[in-house]
Amino acid sequence: VNIQGTFSFNKRAQNDLNLKPGVKLNLLQDGDEPLNWFMEKTNEHTGLQIKRYSNTHFGFTSKEAQRELFAALGLKHSVKKSVRIPVATEPVEGGYYALITKKVLTENPVNKL
């Protein structure tokens, strides 16, 4: 995720989660545990649609989602231009894929507010 709001998926995530251009996703924050974030595939028109940025680079752009995610994680978006957030390859109950935010927090302690 970069400070311009671009969420990119590496080749493994693309393959494991069957992410390709046209697929739509929702990003969700757990109301009880604000550090826990998830994504789900959706058919809703409000979903964030994956686009092809190059032959191997897929993702979507949402400045609003980036701001909310960085704020929830306590990251100063001006300190670091991007962070890598692993995504679970197996869904939890309900078909949600967890964003492994704990890894971001342990790898970026200087970026805390």
C-alpha positions as CSV (number, residue, x, y, z in Angstrom):
1,V,0.0,0.0,0.0
2,N,1.5,3.3,-1.0
3,I,0.7,6.9,0.2
4,Q,-1.1,7.6,-3.1
5,G,-3.6,4.9,-2.1
6,T,-2.5,2.2,-4.5
7,F,-3.0,-1.3,-3.1
8,S,-0.9,-3.8,-5.1
9,F,-1.0,-7.6,-5.0
10,N,2.1,-9.7,-5.6
11,K,1.9,-12.7,-8.0
12,R,1.4,-15.2,-5.1
13,A,-1.6,-13.3,-3.7
14,Q,-3.0,-12.9,-7.3
15,N,-2.8,-16.7,-7.8
16,D,-3.7,-17.9,-4.3
17,L,-6.7,-15.6,-4.0
18,N,-7.6,-15.7,-7.7
19,L,-7.4,-11.9,-8.0
20,K,-7.5,-10.5,-11.5
21,P,-8.7,-7.4,-13.3
22,G,-12.4,-6.9,-12.8
23,V,-12.7,-8.7,-9.4
24,K,-14.1,-6.4,-6.8
25,L,-13.1,-6.2,-3.1
26,N,-14.4,-4.7,0.1
27,L,-11.9,-3.7,2.8
28,L,-13.3,-4.1,6.3
29,Q,-12.1,-3.0,9.7
30,D,-13.2,-5.0,12.8
31,G,-15.2,-2.7,14.9
32,D,-14.2,-4.4,18.2
33,E,-10.5,-4.9,17.2
34,P,-9.5,-1.8,15.1
35,L,-6.1,-3.3,14.2
36,N,-7.8,-6.2,12.5
37,W,-8.6,-5.7,8.8
38,F,-10.0,-8.0,6.2
39,M,-10.9,-8.1,2.6
40,E,-13.7,-9.9,0.8
41,K,-14.6,-10.5,-2.8
42,T,-17.9,-8.8,-3.7
43,N,-20.3,-8.3,-6.6
44,E,-21.5,-4.9,-5.1
45,H,-21.1,-1.9,-7.3
46,T,-19.3,-0.1,-4.4
47,G,-16.5,-2.7,-4.4
48,L,-13.0,-1.6,-5.2
49,Q,-12.3,-3.0,-8.6
50,I,-8.9,-4.6,-9.4
51,K,-7.2,-3.1,-12.4
52,R,-4.1,-4.1,-14.4
53,Y,-1.3,-1.6,-13.9
54,S,1.2,-3.6,-16.0
55,N,1.6,-7.2,-17.2
56,T,2.2,-8.5,-13.7
57,H,1.0,-5.6,-11.5
58,F,-2.6,-5.8,-10.4
59,G,-4.4,-3.7,-7.7
60,F,-6.8,-0.9,-6.9
61,T,-6.5,2.6,-5.8
62,S,-8.4,4.1,-2.8
63,K,-6.9,7.1,-1.0
64,E,-9.7,6.9,1.5
65,A,-9.0,3.3,2.4
66,Q,-5.3,4.0,2.6
67,R,-5.8,6.9,5.0
68,E,-8.1,4.8,7.2
69,L,-5.8,1.8,7.3
70,F,-2.7,3.9,8.0
71,A,-4.5,5.8,10.7
72,A,-5.8,2.6,12.4
73,L,-2.2,1.2,12.4
74,G,-0.8,4.5,13.7
75,L,1.4,4.9,10.7
76,K,2.5,8.4,9.6
77,H,1.9,8.2,5.9
78,S,4.4,11.0,5.3
79,V,7.3,9.0,7.0
80,K,7.2,6.0,4.7
81,K,6.0,5.9,1.1
82,S,4.6,2.4,1.3
83,V,4.2,-0.6,3.5
84,R,3.8,-4.3,2.7
85,I,0.8,-6.0,4.3
86,P,0.6,-9.8,3.9
87,V,-2.8,-11.2,3.2
88,A,-3.9,-14.6,4.5
89,T,-4.4,-17.1,1.7
90,E,-7.2,-19.0,3.5
91,P,-10.4,-17.2,4.4
92,V,-11.8,-17.0,7.9
93,E,-15.5,-17.7,8.6
94,G,-17.6,-15.7,6.3
95,G,-15.1,-15.7,3.4
96,Y,-13.0,-12.8,4.7
97,Y,-9.2,-12.8,4.1
98,A,-7.2,-11.3,6.9
99,L,-4.7,-8.6,6.4
100,I,-1.7,-9.5,8.6
101,T,-1.3,-6.1,10.2
102,K,0.8,-7.4,13.1
103,K,3.7,-7.8,10.7
104,V,3.4,-4.2,9.6
105,L,3.5,-3.0,13.2
106,T,6.5,-5.0,14.1
107,E,8.5,-4.1,11.0
108,N,7.7,-0.3,11.1
109,P,8.0,0.8,14.8
110,V,9.6,4.2,13.8
111,N,6.6,5.1,11.8
112,K,4.3,5.1,14.8
113,L,2.6,8.4,15.6
